[in-house]
Amino acid sequence: MPQTAASITPQTEPGHLLRNMVLFGRLLRALGMDVTPTQILDLVEGLHYVDLRRRVDVKNTARTLLVNHYDHLELFDRAFDLFWQARAEGELSTMDLGKILRKVNRRKKEQEAAPAQESGDASDSERDLQQEPLIDKIYTYSSRDVLRHKDFSELDPDELDEVKRLMQAMKWELEQRRTRRKSFALRGAYLDMRRTLRQNMRYGGEQLKLSWRRRKLKRRPLVVICDISGSMERYSRILLKFIYVITNGLEKVEAFVFGTRLTRVTYPLKERNIDLALDQAVAVIQDWGGGTRIGESLKTFNYEWGRRVLGQGAIVLIISDGWDRGDIDLLDHEMRRLQLSAHRLIWLNPLLGSASYEPLTRGIQVALPYIDDFLPVHNLASLEQLGELLQRLSEQRPLRRQQPLLSGSAPSTP
């Protein structure tokens, strides 16, 4: 049965501190504050460490443990003063504390507050209080927060649909690079001689006003190369949805997938309908769920596509677990060439999200010396981490490491 503030009556007999605390918590909940039984128990425990004869100490302790929002501080103070002041026994049984507090708040917000309802029979309220079970909210992470940290391989079909919607709502931004082209600016580093001479013709050629130019800013291109082999089967489909989102969220994005061969999927993923786009992409992939030859696939990319898509300081994302059955020497050679062609080389590994992961596969061991950032890609939180990295990349080419850091966060950028 819904509780009303009129049903809350402190017990005046000695030894009823816990019950009165419970009643006070119910009063706060009736006024719209989030107070749980656990908080009430914490308050009772905390009162052992303060002097109960000092009203200000009791009030400050209760405020600290029961108030969760700044906006509730004034409401709590008024409720505390009303509830815990000395009264004749039985006086509060006919008093609606909630009504009194609502009247006080209505003086400030007359148009927003609704008139309080009159209390019913006091005996009925007492009976309702005794019969009403103490049921409260169990505060846990919201479903969205749970999905943010849940591994992609553990999602059920309904959660996959929700993750797909959350992915589509994500905003992606890449850092801007300075181009060689220049444009007019009120303050700049370069003197615009033509504009300066033209503007000063009215002064007989005297250089009284100067015009400036600065270098234009332009988004870096992004290249995504994703492993869709058998070892990546648990993550391939959800990662393909991620590639769709990032392809449609940024201007210059090239998307490739590989197993035993390299396949370009940029145009199929440009379809507006995500389900149709994924179906079209899967249709052009001939080696889905097969073996893995990272070296041969990167060689095809470097020789056939590198010159076309790696200009203008492109950022390259390789998504793979590192399992490779191909030529390891070829992988080493092609990784070195790809690193020299890209502004930044980022490797995303879904297995890196596990605390027990170690880079023991041959492919990862060969590729690590050429990777600028080694990051996990196993849940939505890791994608958010990737987005933050792409936004804060520095203008200059990163210092190449011989052995990059193995951690969940990107190494610092010089």
C-alpha positions in Angstrom: 0.0 0.0 0.0 1.4 3.4 -0.8 2.8 5.1 2.3 1.9 8.6 3.3 3.7 11.0 5.6 0.7 11.0 7.9 1.4 7.4 8.8 4.8 8.1 10.3 4.7 8.5 14.1 7.8 8.4 16.2 7.7 6.2 19.3 8.2 8.2 22.5 9.1 5.2 24.7 12.8 4.7 25.5 14.7 2.1 23.5 13.0 2.8 20.2 15.9 4.5 18.4 16.1 2.0 15.5 12.3 2.1 14.9 12.2 5.9 14.9 15.1 5.9 12.5 13.2 3.6 10.2 10.1 5.9 10.5 12.3 8.9 9.7 13.7 7.1 6.7 10.1 6.4 5.5 9.3 10.1 5.9 12.2 11.0 3.7 11.2 8.5 1.1 7.6 9.9 1.2 9.1 13.3 0.4 10.9 12.0 -2.6 14.4 11.3 -1.2 16.2 8.1 -2.0 16.9 6.4 1.4 17.6 2.7 1.6 17.4 0.4 4.6 21.2 0.0 4.4 21.6 3.7 4.9 19.4 3.6 7.9 21.5 0.8 9.4 24.7 2.8 8.7 23.2 5.8 10.5 22.3 3.7 13.6 25.9 2.3 13.6 27.3 5.8 13.1 25.4 7.2 16.0 27.5 5.1 18.3 30.4 7.4 17.6 28.7 10.7 18.4 27.1 12.2 21.5 23.3 11.8 21.2 22.9 14.7 23.5 24.4 17.0 20.9 21.6 17.7 18.4 23.9 19.2 15.8 26.2 16.1 15.8 23.3 13.8 15.3 21.9 16.0 12.5 25.2 16.2 10.6 25.7 12.5 10.9 22.2 11.8 9.5 22.7 14.4 6.7 26.0 12.8 5.7 24.6 9.3 5.5 21.1 9.9 4.1 21.3 12.8 1.7 22.5 11.8 -1.8 21.8 15.0 -3.7 22.7 18.6 -3.1 19.1 19.7 -3.9 17.8 17.6 -1.0 19.8 19.3 1.8 17.2 22.0 2.6 14.4 19.4 2.5 16.3 17.2 4.8 16.9 20.0 7.3 13.2 20.9 7.5 12.2 17.2 7.8 14.7 16.6 10.6 13.7 19.7 12.6 10.0 18.7 12.3 10.4 15.1 13.1 12.8 15.2 16.0 11.5 18.1 18.0 10.0 17.5 21.5 6.2 16.9 21.5 3.5 15.6 23.7 3.0 11.9 23.3 0.5 11.1 20.6 0.6 14.6 19.1 2.2 13.4 15.8 -0.4 10.7 15.3 -2.7 13.4 14.0 -0.1 15.5 12.2 0.8 15.2 8.6 4.5 16.1 8.4 4.5 15.7 4.7 1.7 18.2 4.3 3.6 20.7 6.5 6.8 20.4 4.5 5.0 20.6 1.2 3.3 23.8 2.4 6.8 25.3 3.2 8.1 24.4 -0.3 5.0 25.6 -2.0 5.7 29.1 -0.8 8.8 29.1 -3.0 7.3 27.2 -5.9 3.5 27.8 -5.8 3.0 26.9 -9.5 5.0 23.7 -9.3 3.8 22.1 -6.1 0.5 20.3 -6.0 -1.8 20.7 -3.0 -1.3 18.0 -0.4 -4.0 15.5 0.3 -5.6 15.4 3.7 -4.7 12.5 6.0 -7.1 9.7 6.7 -8.1 8.1 10.0 -5.1 7.9 12.3 -5.9 4.3 13.4 -6.1 3.1 9.8 -2.7 4.7 9.2 -1.2 3.0 12.2 -2.6 -0.4 11.0 -1.2 0.3 7.5 2.2 1.0 9.0 2.3 -2.2 10.9 1.2 -4.3 7.9 3.3 -2.6 5.3 6.5 -4.5 4.5 9.8 -2.7 4.4 10.5 -2.9 0.7 13.0 -0.6 -0.9 15.0 -0.2 -4.1 18.1 -2.3 -4.5 20.6 0.1 -6.0 22.7 -1.6 -8.7 24.2 -0.5 -12.0 21.7 0.4 -14.6 21.4 -2.0 -17.5 23.2 0.4 -19.7 26.2 0.5 -17.3 26.2 -3.3 -17.2 26.3 -3.5 -21.0 29.2 -1.0 -21.2 31.4 -3.4 -19.3 30.1 -6.8 -20.5 32.2 -8.7 -22.9 30.9 -8.9 -26.4 31.2 -12.6 -26.5 28.8 -13.0 -23.5 25.9 -11.0 -24.9 22.5 -12.6 -25.6 20.5 -11.5 -28.7 18.5 -8.9 -26.8 21.7 -7.4 -25.4 23.3 -7.4 -28.8 20.4 -5.3 -30.1 20.8 -2.9 -27.3 24.6 -2.7 -27.8 24.0 -2.0 -31.5 21.8 0.9 -30.6 24.3 2.2 -28.1 27.1 2.0 -30.7 25.0 3.9 -33.2 24.6 6.7 -30.6 28.3 7.1 -30.1 30.0 10.2 -31.5 33.4 9.9 -33.1 35.9 12.7 -33.7 39.4 12.5 -35.0 42.1 15.0 -34.3 42.8 17.6 -37.0 46.1 18.0 -38.7 47.6 21.2 -40.1 47.7 21.2 -43.9 50.0 23.1 -46.2 47.2 25.3 -47.4 46.6 28.6 -45.7 43.5 30.7 -45.1 42.7 34.2 -43.9 42.9 34.8 -40.2 42.7 37.8 -37.9 45.8 36.6 -36.2 48.2 34.2 -37.8 51.8 33.2 -38.3 52.0 34.1 -42.0 51.8 37.5 -43.6 49.3 37.7 -46.5 51.2 40.0 -48.9 48.6 40.1 -51.6 45.8 41.1 -49.2 48.1 43.5 -47.4 49.1 45.4 -50.6 45.5 45.5 -51.9 44.1 46.9 -48.6 46.8 49.5 -48.4 46.3 50.9 -51.9 43.9 53.5 -50.4 46.8 54.8 -48.3 49.0 55.3 -51.2 50.9 52.1 -50.8 51.9 52.7 -47.2 51.8 49.5 -45.2 49.4 50.7 -42.4 47.4 47.5 -42.1 48.7 44.0 -42.2 46.7 40.8 -43.2 47.5 37.4 -41.9 47.1 33.8 -42.9 47.3 30.5 -41.0 47.4 26.9 -42.0 44.1 25.1 -42.5 43.0 22.2 -40.3 41.8 19.0 -41.7 40.6 15.7 -40.3 43.0 12.7 -40.6 41.8 9.7 -42.6 41.1 6.5 -40.8 41.8 3.0 -42.0 40.3 0.0 -40.3 41.6 -3.6 -40.9 39.6 -6.2 -39.1 40.3 -9.9 -38.6 37.2 -12.1 -39.3 38.9 -15.5 -39.1 37.7 -18.5 -37.1 39.6 -17.4 -33.9 37.7 -14.1 -34.0 34.3 -15.6 -34.6 32.9 -14.6 -31.1 33.7 -10.9 -31.9 33.6 -10.6 -35.7 29.9 -9.7 -36.1 29.7 -7.1 -33.3 33.0 -5.6 -34.4 31.7 -5.4 -38.0 28.8 -3.3 -36.5 31.4 -1.1 -34.8 33.2 -0.6 -38.2 29.8 0.3 -39.7 29.2 3.0 -37.1 32.7 4.5 -37.4 32.5 4.4 -41.2 29.3 6.3 -41.2 30.3 8.6 -38.4 33.4 10.0 -39.9 34.2 11.5 -43.3 37.3 9.6 -44.6 37.2 6.0 -43.5 38.4 2.9 -45.4 37.3 -0.5 -44.1 38.9 -3.8 -44.8 38.5 -7.3 -43.4 40.8 -10.3 -43.7 41.1 -14.0 -42.9 43.2 -15.7 -45.5 42.7 -12.8 -48.0 42.0 -9.1 -47.8 38.5 -7.8 -48.7 37.5 -4.1 -49.0 34.1 -3.5 -47.4 34.0 0.3 -47.5 31.2 0.7 -50.0 28.8 -2.1 -48.6 29.0 -0.4 -45.2 28.0 3.0 -46.6 24.4 1.7 -46.8 22.2 3.7 -44.3 20.3 0.7 -43.0 22.7 -1.2 -40.7 21.2 -4.6 -41.2 21.3 -4.3 -45.0 24.8 -2.9 -44.8 26.0 -5.8 -42.8 24.3 -8.3 -45.1 26.0 -6.7 -48.1 29.4 -6.8 -46.4 29.1 -10.4 -45.4 28.1 -11.3 -48.9 31.3 -10.0 -50.4 33.5 -11.8 -47.8 34.6 -15.2 -49.1 36.8 -16.3 -46.2 34.6 -15.6 -43.2 35.5 -17.8 -40.2 38.4 -19.5 -42.0 42.2 -19.4 -41.3 44.3 -16.4 -40.6 47.2 -15.1 -42.7 48.0 -11.6 -41.4 51.2 -11.2 -43.3 49.7 -12.0 -46.7 46.7 -9.8 -46.0 48.9 -6.8 -45.0 51.1 -7.3 -48.0 48.0 -7.1 -50.3 47.0 -3.9 -48.4 50.4 -2.3 -48.7 50.9 -3.0 -52.4 47.3 -2.5 -53.7 45.8 0.1 -51.3 48.5 1.7 -49.3 49.2 4.5 -51.7 45.5 5.2 -52.2 44.3 5.4 -48.5 47.4 6.1 -46.4 48.0 9.7 -47.5 47.4 12.8 -45.5 48.6 11.3 -42.2 46.2 8.4 -41.9 45.6 6.5 -38.7 45.4 2.7 -39.0 43.4 0.4 -36.7 44.1 -3.3 -36.9 41.6 -5.4 -35.0 42.9 -9.0 -34.4 43.7 -11.5 -31.7 47.1 -12.1 -33.3 46.6 -15.8 -34.2 48.5 -16.3 -37.4 49.2 -19.4 -39.6 51.1 -17.5 -42.3 54.7 -16.5 -42.9 56.0 -14.8 -39.7 58.9 -13.2 -41.6 56.5 -11.7 -44.1 54.4 -10.4 -41.2 57.4 -8.6 -39.7 58.3 -7.0 -43.1 54.8 -5.8 -43.8 54.2 -4.5 -40.3 57.4 -2.4 -40.6 56.3 -1.0 -43.9 52.8 -0.3 -42.7 54.1 1.5 -39.6 56.3 3.8 -41.8 53.4 4.7 -44.0 50.8 5.5 -41.2 50.8 8.4 -38.9 49.8 6.1 -36.0 49.3 2.4 -35.9 46.8 1.1 -33.3 46.2 -2.6 -32.6 42.9 -3.6 -31.0 42.9 -7.0 -29.4 39.6 -8.3 -27.8 41.6 -10.8 -25.7 43.5 -7.9 -24.0 40.4 -7.2 -21.9 41.2 -10.4 -19.9 43.3 -9.9 -16.8 45.2 -13.1 -17.5 46.1 -12.3 -21.1 49.7 -12.6 -22.2 51.0 -11.9 -25.7 52.2 -15.4 -26.4 51.0 -15.9 -30.0 53.6 -15.5 -32.8 51.6 -12.9 -34.6 51.4 -10.5 -31.6 55.0 -11.0 -30.6 56.2 -10.1 -34.1 53.8 -7.1 -34.4 54.3 -5.5 -31.0 57.5 -3.6 -31.8 55.7 -1.8 -34.6 52.5 -0.9 -32.7 52.1 2.6 -31.2 49.0 1.8 -29.1 47.9 -1.7 -27.9 44.3 -1.5 -26.6 41.4 -3.9 -25.8 38.2 -4.0 -27.8 36.0 -6.4 -25.9 33.2 -4.1 -24.7 31.6 -0.7 -25.1 33.8 0.9 -22.5 36.9 -0.1 -24.5 35.4 1.6 -27.6 34.8 4.7 -25.5 38.5 4.6 -24.5 39.4 4.3 -28.2 37.3 7.3 -29.0 39.1 9.4 -26.3 42.5 8.3 -27.7 41.5 9.3 -31.3 40.5 12.8 -30.0 43.7 13.6 -28.2 46.3 12.4 -30.6 49.1 14.8 -31.0 50.0 16.7 -34.1 53.5 15.1 -34.4 54.3 11.6 -35.4 54.6 9.4 -32.2 57.9 8.3 -30.9 58.3 4.7 -32.1 58.9 2.2 -29.3 60.8 -1.0 -29.6 58.4 -2.7 -27.1 55.2 -0.8 -26.5 53.4 -0.9 -23.2 51.0 -3.8 -22.6 48.1 -2.2 -20.7 44.5 -1.4 -21.0 45.3 2.3 -21.6 47.3 3.9 -24.3 50.9 4.9 -23.7 51.6 8.6 -23.3 52.1 10.5 -26.5 55.2 12.6 -26.8 
